[in-house]
Amino acid sequence: MARLLQSLGSKINFKKNDLVIDNKKQSKSFASYGLVKTMRAGILVLGPLLAKFGNAKVSLPGGCAIGTRPVDIHLDALSKLGVKYKIIQGYVHATAPKGLIGSKIKFSVAPTDIFICPLSLFAPKTSSFCITKL
């Protein structure tokens, strides 16, 4: 994940037992297959990139020892926040034309990680946000 964040422009420093991530100069919204293919968590950069830049291009994750990584729940959740996306040649091309919008969402399997990361960037701009696990 550190390499993926560095490829997006984040500055990564390890200090003793701490990982320090500086995103002040982060300027890229593209996560390549080469970095995401073996990572279960690669799709998790999609939400924060959309919150920060309004658009993102992220590779679909590859498989791992456990198997393939479906992302339909993540994409459905982001759609409920106003995200438009297309999957083209193994990449999710996503935009938030009106920015991310607050929403009340109920589902049985919660991809809460896809919400929490971008929420930290857009929560001050929205009046309503609720995640409920059934």
Secondary structure, DSSP 8 states (H G I E B T S, - for coil): -HHHHHHTT-EEEEETTEEEEE-TT----EE-HHHHTT-TTGGGGHHHHHHHHSEEEEE----BTTB----HHHHHHHHTTT-EEEEETTEEEEE-TT-----EEEESS--HHHHHHHHHHHGGG-S--EEEE-
